[in-house]
Amino acid sequence: MASRRPYWSGYLKLSLVTCPVAMTSATSEAEKVRFHTLNKQTGNRVVSRYVDSVTGKPVKENDEAKGYERAEDDYVILTDKDLESVELETVRTIDIEKFVSRESIEWIYLETPFYLTPNDKIGDEAFAVIRDAMKAENVLGISRVVLGRRERAVVLEPRGKGIVVWTLRFGDEVRPEKDYFKDIDETPDADARTEIERLIEKRTRRWSADMVSDPIQESLLKLIAKKKRALKSSKKPSRPHGGGKGSNVVDIMEALKRSVSKELKSRKSA
């Protein structure tokens, strides 16, 4: 198994069956082009820091705290110790509470995917039992887990030898589609629909990750490579006069000098 640092580690639990697991992000933006903010006058990086909004003075990291605004400019300060005191059991355990049919969850509720794998060889069998039982019943598991100090609803989907964990948007985060689609009442022309169906059939392909390549990313990489080449050529040391064979001319002159010097020494000795 590929060695990647897990995003979260804990236990997967279903009734009396428990096993240690690790959760790793299923997506990555590590290959994306990243920019730093620079001072274009000096070429140096610009550093951001927290500043007191009233005094204008920089705030030390040890003096930073979470604050809940109860009135304008009036905050309740919460320390790390305060936040740790409200940790839930789901901080370290994914306890599958219920199951739903695979087709019943609408895609709009799915948010961020993670790969869930056994975190210890001892737990492989228990993990496999839970995974294969869900496959056999064609169901998804519903649970909760704390990620980034926030309890998230998650759905567990068995896939291949592992399980994919999707964080779910809460019900009040998804806007009802009827509020946006209710005024669409046009009935399409039958002939036009037939032509579009033919076009769809003609353009239908098997899914491939190549279908969602990032053209902006590719263009940026080409632009950066071009600028790198320009910088390299501008930094090349100038060659001595004599065209492309300048380095050979220098070598020959040095050899001639050494030869003459050697000959003069031998004459003096004689």
LINJO-V462550 format. One record per pair of residues at least 6 apart in sequence whose ideal C-beta (glycine too) atoms are under 8 Angstrom apart, sorted by the first residue. I is the first residue (numbers start at 1). J is the second residue. D is the distance in whole Angstrom. If there is no record, write none. Layout:
BEGIN
I/J/D
I/J/D
END
This chain:
BEGIN
1/117/7
4/24/5
5/24/8
6/22/4
6/23/6
6/24/5
6/119/7
7/23/5
7/24/6
7/25/5
7/114/6
7/147/8
8/22/7
8/23/4
8/114/8
8/145/7
8/147/6
9/20/7
9/21/7
9/22/5
9/23/7
9/119/6
10/20/8
10/21/7
10/91/7
10/92/4
10/93/6
10/94/7
10/145/8
11/18/5
11/19/7
11/20/6
11/21/7
11/92/6
11/93/5
11/94/7
12/18/7
12/19/6
12/20/8
12/21/5
12/93/8
12/94/5
12/96/8
12/116/7
12/126/8
12/127/7
12/130/7
12/163/8
13/93/6
13/94/7
13/95/4
13/96/7
14/95/8
14/96/5
14/130/5
14/141/8
17/126/5
17/129/6
17/130/6
18/126/7
19/118/6
19/120/8
19/122/8
19/123/3
19/124/8
19/126/4
19/127/5
19/130/8
20/118/7
20/119/4
20/120/5
20/122/8
20/123/5
21/94/7
21/116/6
21/117/7
21/118/6
21/119/5
21/123/7
21/127/7
22/116/8
22/117/6
22/118/8
22/119/4
23/114/5
23/115/7
23/116/5
23/165/6
24/114/6
24/115/5
24/117/7
25/112/8
25/113/8
25/114/6
25/115/8
26/113/4
26/114/6
26/115/5
26/164/7
27/112/8
27/113/6
31/217/8
32/214/8
32/217/6
33/217/6
33/220/5
33/221/7
33/224/7
36/45/5
36/46/8
37/45/7
37/46/4
38/44/7
38/45/6
38/46/6
39/45/8
39/46/6
49/58/5
49/59/8
50/58/7
50/59/5
50/64/6
51/57/7
51/58/6
51/59/7
52/58/8
52/59/6
65/77/5
65/78/7
65/79/6
66/77/7
66/78/5
66/79/8
66/83/7
67/75/4
67/76/7
67/77/5
67/78/7
68/75/6
68/76/5
68/78/7
69/75/5
70/76/6
83/149/6
87/146/7
88/146/6
88/151/6
89/95/8
90/143/8
90/144/5
90/145/5
90/146/5
90/151/6
91/145/8
91/146/4
93/145/8
94/116/8
94/143/5
94/144/8
94/145/5
94/154/7
94/156/7
94/165/8
95/143/6
95/144/8
96/130/8
96/141/4
96/142/7
96/143/5
96/156/7
97/142/6
97/143/6
97/144/7
98/141/8
98/142/5
99/134/7
99/137/7
99/139/4
99/140/7
99/141/6
99/142/7
100/139/6
100/140/6
100/142/6
100/155/8
101/138/7
101/139/6
101/140/8
102/138/5
102/139/7
102/140/6
102/157/8
105/140/6
105/155/6
108/169/7
108/174/6
109/168/5
109/169/5
109/174/6
110/155/7
110/166/5
110/168/7
110/169/8
111/166/7
111/167/5
111/168/6
111/169/5
112/166/7
112/167/5
113/164/6
113/165/7
113/166/5
114/164/7
114/165/4
114/166/8
114/167/8
115/162/6
115/163/8
115/164/6
115/165/8
116/156/7
116/162/6
116/163/4
116/164/7
116/165/5
117/127/8
117/162/5
117/163/8
118/124/5
118/127/4
127/163/8
130/141/8
130/163/8
131/158/5
131/161/8
131/162/7
131/163/6
132/158/7
134/140/7
134/141/6
134/156/7
134/158/5
135/158/5
140/155/5
140/156/6
140/157/5
141/155/7
141/156/4
142/153/7
142/154/8
142/155/6
142/156/8
143/153/8
143/154/5
143/155/8
143/156/7
144/151/6
144/152/7
144/153/6
144/154/7
145/151/7
145/152/6
145/154/6
145/165/8
146/152/7
147/167/7
152/167/5
152/168/7
153/167/7
153/168/4
153/170/7
154/165/5
154/166/6
154/167/6
154/168/6
155/165/7
155/166/5
155/168/6
156/163/5
156/164/8
156/165/6
157/163/7
157/164/5
157/165/8
157/166/7
205/211/8
239/246/5
239/247/7
240/246/4
240/247/8
240/249/7
240/250/6
242/249/5
END
